Amino acid sequence: MKLLVYSAKDFEIPFLDNANNDRHKVSYTKDALNSETAIQALGHKAVSIFSGDDASSLVLEKLSDMGVRYISLRSAGYNNVHLKTAHKYGLKVANVPYYSPYSIAEHAIALLQALNRKIVLADRQVHSYNFLQNNLMGFDLNQKTVGIIGTGNIGSVMAKIMHGFGCKILANDLKPDFGLVQLYDLSYTSLDQLCEQSDIISLHIPLTQESHYLIDKQKLSLMKPEVVLINTARGALVETKELISALEKKAIGGYCTDVYEKEIGSFFTDNSTEGIKDMQLIKLLSFPNVLLTPHQGFITKEALTNIAMVTFENLNSWKEGKPSRNELDV
């Protein structure tokens, strides 16, 4: 089957080639999928896209016109795909629901500790031969209350790690996993109580209509003024405008994130020469207590291996005329 991989990154191509094992005729493009680049899919029966690609109604209609029948996502999230339109045009869509929960949870911890222990500032200082210890105050994680929103695959690993630090763990999930209560002495509570009582809050839920701007003005107002908020899930879980307002008022202690609600146009490209035009993102990056990484949480050898493997498992099933076990319903 002829496959076009959109948004192909140099670091992931070897993993994809290895997983393919010459079963499909694969072409790669660094271009993101959008209404202008959809024409590149002409002659391909399948495309593979990432979370930053545009699979809106218009784009899916164009892909269908190009003869595309299958879309294999290289991500767990699929909020960028208009599934109703895909169903309308008979396009099969599958994601990678699980790849490496440790890669994301460990990145969340890395962000937390980098901000807390002022690692970025310290590194910049010593590279300028400044070995003073001023402005490097942090706090112990031990005995802190950590609120975990979402206790699925990633959230449960986060609970495991924070339990190892000796933290008290609060959790909120639509489907509580009571096994975690026994394993990590975790307590499920309401979202409001979690926001009020936590010293650290970490988001590990998908982006849906219900979870969009879950962390809004009201939720931010409940949080402790020293709270550190971590987001390695989806940018639009947090209302950036209200987050900026809270940061300006020093109403929260810090924000660590690997995601942003308007990634398209800024993320996944090198803007170091021309800069960025997103004034909200520019403002967010102006705060010294904000740490942002470029959606890199999944970039580990283990995660990329699993992403590539499941991506081609989906394609192999379709090639054999079978439904993929990861197909997404409307």
C-alpha positions as CSV (number, residue, x, y, z in Angstrom):
1,M,0.0,0.0,0.0
2,K,1.3,3.5,-0.9
3,L,1.7,5.6,2.2
4,L,2.5,9.3,2.6
5,V,3.8,10.3,6.0
6,Y,3.1,14.0,6.7
7,S,5.2,16.0,9.2
8,A,8.0,13.5,9.1
9,K,10.8,14.3,11.4
10,D,14.3,13.1,10.8
11,F,14.5,11.5,14.2
12,E,11.4,9.3,13.7
13,I,12.0,8.1,10.1
14,P,14.4,5.3,11.1
15,F,11.9,3.9,13.5
16,L,9.1,4.1,10.9
17,D,11.3,2.4,8.3
18,N,12.2,-0.4,10.7
19,A,8.5,-1.0,11.6
20,N,7.4,-1.0,8.0
21,N,10.0,-3.7,7.0
22,D,9.3,-3.0,3.3
23,R,5.6,-4.0,3.5
24,H,4.4,-0.7,2.3
25,K,5.7,1.8,-0.3
26,V,6.4,4.8,2.0
27,S,7.1,8.4,1.0
28,Y,8.0,11.1,3.6
29,T,7.3,14.8,3.6
30,K,8.3,17.3,6.2
31,D,5.2,19.4,5.3
32,A,2.3,19.4,7.7
33,L,-1.0,18.3,6.3
34,N,-3.3,21.2,5.5
35,S,-5.6,22.3,2.7
36,E,-2.7,23.3,0.5
37,T,-0.5,20.1,1.1
38,A,-3.4,17.6,0.8
39,I,-2.7,17.4,-2.9
40,Q,0.6,15.6,-2.1
41,A,-1.4,12.6,-1.2
42,L,-2.6,12.1,-4.8
43,G,-1.8,8.5,-5.7
44,H,-1.5,7.3,-2.1
45,K,-4.1,5.0,-0.5
46,A,-3.0,5.9,3.1
47,V,-1.5,8.9,4.9
48,S,0.0,9.1,8.4
49,I,-0.3,12.3,10.4
50,F,0.8,13.8,13.7
51,S,-1.2,15.8,16.2
52,G,-0.1,19.1,14.7
53,D,-1.6,18.2,11.3
54,D,-4.9,19.7,10.1
55,A,-7.4,17.0,9.4
56,S,-10.4,19.3,9.4
57,S,-13.5,18.7,7.2
58,L,-12.1,20.6,4.2
59,V,-8.8,18.7,4.3
60,L,-10.5,15.3,4.7
61,E,-12.7,16.0,1.7
62,K,-9.6,16.8,-0.3
63,L,-7.8,13.7,0.9
64,S,-10.8,11.6,-0.2
65,D,-10.8,13.3,-3.6
66,M,-7.1,12.3,-3.9
67,G,-8.0,8.7,-3.4
68,V,-6.9,8.3,0.3
69,R,-8.8,5.7,2.2
70,Y,-6.8,5.3,5.4
71,I,-5.4,7.7,8.0
72,S,-3.0,6.3,10.6
73,L,-2.2,8.8,13.4
74,R,1.2,8.8,15.0
75,S,-0.3,10.0,18.3
76,A,-2.8,9.1,21.0
77,G,-4.7,12.4,20.7
78,Y,-7.0,12.9,17.7
79,N,-8.8,16.2,18.4
80,N,-7.3,17.5,15.1
81,V,-9.3,15.0,13.1
82,H,-13.0,15.7,12.2
83,L,-14.2,12.1,12.7
84,K,-17.7,12.8,11.4
85,T,-16.4,14.0,8.1
86,A,-14.0,11.0,7.9
87,H,-16.9,8.7,8.4
88,K,-18.9,10.6,5.8
89,Y,-16.3,10.0,3.2
90,G,-15.5,6.4,4.2
91,L,-12.1,7.2,5.6
92,K,-10.8,4.8,8.2
93,V,-8.9,6.5,11.0
94,A,-6.8,4.8,13.7
95,N,-4.5,6.2,16.4
96,V,-1.8,5.0,18.7
97,P,-3.7,4.8,22.0
98,Y,-0.7,3.6,24.1
99,Y,3.0,4.0,23.3
100,S,5.0,4.8,26.4
101,P,3.3,6.3,29.4
102,Y,6.7,6.5,31.1
103,S,8.0,8.9,28.4
104,I,5.3,11.5,29.2
105,A,5.1,11.0,33.0
106,E,8.9,11.2,33.3
107,H,9.0,14.4,31.1
108,A,6.4,15.9,33.4
109,I,8.7,15.2,36.4
110,A,11.7,16.6,34.4
111,L,9.7,19.8,33.8
112,L,8.6,20.1,37.4
113,Q,12.1,19.7,38.8
114,A,13.7,21.9,36.2
115,L,11.4,24.7,37.2
116,N,11.4,24.0,40.9
117,R,15.2,23.6,41.3
118,K,15.9,26.5,38.8
119,I,17.9,24.1,36.6
120,V,17.6,26.3,33.4
121,L,18.7,29.5,35.3
122,A,21.6,27.7,37.0
123,D,22.8,26.2,33.7
124,R,22.7,29.6,32.0
125,Q,24.6,31.2,34.9
126,V,27.4,28.7,35.1
127,H,27.9,28.8,31.3
128,S,28.6,32.4,31.9
129,Y,31.0,31.4,34.7
130,N,28.6,32.7,37.3
131,F,28.6,30.2,40.2
132,L,26.6,32.3,42.7
133,Q,23.7,30.5,44.3
134,N,21.3,33.5,44.4
135,N,17.8,33.0,43.1
136,L,18.1,29.2,43.0
137,M,15.7,28.4,45.9
138,G,13.4,25.4,45.4
139,F,11.4,23.1,47.5
140,D,11.4,19.4,48.5
141,L,8.8,17.2,46.8
142,N,8.7,15.0,49.8
143,Q,5.4,15.5,51.8
144,K,3.9,17.8,49.2
145,T,0.3,17.2,48.0
146,V,0.2,16.3,44.3
147,G,-3.1,16.5,42.4
148,I,-3.3,14.2,39.4
149,I,-6.1,14.9,36.9
150,G,-6.6,11.8,34.9
151,T,-5.4,8.4,36.2
152,G,-5.2,6.4,33.0
153,N,-2.0,5.0,31.6
154,I,0.1,8.1,32.0
155,G,-1.6,9.5,35.2
156,S,-1.1,6.2,37.0
157,V,2.6,6.2,36.2
158,M,2.7,9.8,37.4
159,A,1.1,8.6,40.7
160,K,3.7,5.8,40.9
161,I,6.6,8.3,40.5
162,M,5.2,10.9,42.9
163,H,4.5,8.2,45.5
164,G,8.2,7.3,45.3
165,F,9.0,10.9,46.2
166,G,6.9,10.6,49.3
167,C,4.1,12.8,48.2
168,K,0.5,12.8,49.3
169,I,-1.5,12.1,46.1
170,L,-5.0,13.4,45.3
171,A,-6.7,12.3,42.0
172,N,-9.7,13.1,39.9
173,D,-11.0,10.9,37.1
174,L,-14.4,10.1,35.6
175,K,-13.5,6.4,36.0
176,P,-11.5,6.0,39.3
177,D,-9.0,3.2,39.4
178,F,-9.3,2.0,42.9
179,G,-6.3,-0.3,42.5
180,L,-4.2,2.9,42.6
181,V,-5.7,3.7,46.0
182,Q,-4.1,0.5,47.4
183,L,-0.8,0.8,45.5
184,Y,0.0,4.5,46.1
185,D,-2.3,5.5,49.0
186,L,-4.0,7.7,46.6
187,S,-7.3,9.5,47.4
188,Y,-9.9,10.4,44.8
189,T,-11.6,13.8,45.3
190,S,-13.6,16.4,43.5
191,L,-11.8,18.7,41.0
192,D,-12.4,21.7,43.1
193,Q,-10.9,20.1,46.2
194,L,-8.0,18.9,44.3
195,C,-7.3,22.4,43.0
196,E,-7.7,23.9,46.5
197,Q,-5.4,21.4,48.4
198,S,-2.6,20.6,45.9
199,D,0.9,22.0,45.9
200,I,1.5,20.5,42.5
201,I,-1.2,19.7,39.8
202,S,-0.5,17.6,36.8
203,L,-2.9,17.1,33.8
204,H,-3.2,13.7,32.1
205,I,-6.5,13.7,30.3
206,P,-7.5,13.8,26.6
207,L,-8.9,17.0,25.0
208,T,-12.6,16.7,24.5
209,Q,-15.5,19.2,24.3
210,E,-16.0,18.6,28.0
211,S,-12.3,19.0,29.0
212,H,-11.7,22.1,26.8
213,Y,-10.5,24.9,29.1
214,L,-10.9,22.6,32.1
215,I,-8.4,24.8,33.9
216,D,-10.2,28.2,33.6
217,K,-10.5,31.3,35.7
218,Q,-12.6,29.6,38.3
219,K,-10.3,26.6,38.8
220,L,-7.2,28.9,38.8
221,S,-8.8,31.0,41.5
222,L,-9.1,28.0,43.8
223,M,-5.4,27.1,43.6
224,K,-2.7,27.9,46.2
225,P,-0.6,30.9,45.2
226,E,2.5,28.7,45.2
227,V,1.0,25.9,43.2
228,V,3.0,24.5,40.2
229,L,0.7,23.5,37.3
230,I,2.1,20.8,34.9
231,N,0.5,20.1,31.4
232,T,2.0,17.4,29.3
233,A,-1.4,16.4,27.8
234,R,-3.1,19.0,25.5
235,G,-2.7,22.8,25.4
236,A,-6.3,23.7,25.3
237,L,-7.0,22.0,28.7
238,V,-5.7,25.3,30.1
239,E,-7.3,28.6,29.2
240,T,-4.1,30.5,28.4
241,K,-5.6,33.9,28.7
242,E,-6.6,33.2,32.3
243,L,-3.4,31.5,33.0
244,I,-1.5,34.6,32.0
245,S,-3.7,36.7,34.2
246,A,-3.0,34.4,37.1
247,L,0.8,34.6,36.5
248,E,0.6,38.4,36.3
249,K,-1.1,38.5,39.6
250,K,1.3,36.0,41.1
251,A,-1.8,33.9,41.9
252,I,0.1,30.7,41.0
253,G,3.7,29.6,41.6
254,G,4.6,28.4,38.1
255,Y,3.5,26.6,34.9
256,C,5.4,23.7,33.3
257,T,4.1,22.6,29.9
258,D,5.1,20.6,26.8
259,V,2.0,21.7,25.0
260,Y,0.2,24.9,23.9
261,E,-3.4,25.5,22.8
262,K,-2.4,27.1,19.4
263,E,0.6,25.0,18.4
264,I,-0.1,25.2,14.7
265,G,1.9,28.1,13.3
266,S,4.6,28.2,16.0
267,F,5.4,24.6,17.1
268,F,7.3,22.0,15.0
269,T,9.3,24.7,13.1
270,D,12.4,26.7,13.7
271,N,11.3,30.3,14.2
272,S,14.6,31.5,15.6
273,T,15.3,33.8,12.7
274,E,11.9,35.4,12.0
275,G,10.4,35.0,15.5
276,I,6.8,34.2,16.2
277,K,3.6,36.2,15.8
278,D,1.5,34.7,18.5
279,M,1.4,37.5,21.0
280,Q,-0.2,35.3,23.6
281,L,2.6,32.8,23.4
282,I,5.2,35.6,23.5
283,K,3.6,36.9,26.7
284,L,3.5,33.4,28.2
285,L,7.2,32.9,27.5
286,S,8.1,36.2,29.2
287,F,7.4,34.8,32.7
288,P,10.5,33.4,34.5
289,N,8.3,30.9,36.3
290,V,7.0,29.4,33.0
291,L,8.9,26.4,31.4
292,L,7.8,25.4,28.0
293,T,9.2,22.6,25.8
294,P,8.3,22.0,22.2
295,H,5.9,19.0,22.5
296,Q,8.8,16.6,23.0
297,G,7.5,14.4,25.7
298,F,7.1,11.4,23.3
299,I,10.6,11.6,22.0
300,T,12.2,8.6,23.6
301,K,13.6,5.5,21.9
302,E,11.0,3.4,23.5
303,A,8.0,5.6,22.7
304,L,9.1,6.1,19.0
305,T,9.6,2.4,18.6
306,N,6.0,1.7,19.9
307,I,4.5,4.6,17.9
308,A,6.0,3.3,14.7
309,M,5.0,-0.3,15.5
310,V,1.4,0.5,16.1
311,T,1.2,2.9,13.2
312,F,2.1,0.1,10.9
313,E,0.0,-2.5,12.7
314,N,-3.0,-0.3,11.8
315,L,-1.8,-0.1,8.2
316,N,-1.1,-3.8,8.0
317,S,-4.6,-4.6,9.2
318,W,-6.2,-2.4,6.5
319,K,-3.9,-3.8,3.8
320,E,-5.2,-7.3,4.7
321,G,-8.8,-6.1,4.5
322,K,-9.3,-6.3,8.3
323,P,-10.4,-3.5,10.7
324,S,-7.7,-2.1,12.9
325,R,-8.1,-2.7,16.6
326,N,-7.4,1.0,17.1
327,E,-10.0,2.5,14.7
328,L,-11.8,5.5,15.9
329,D,-15.5,5.8,15.9
330,V,-17.5,8.9,15.5
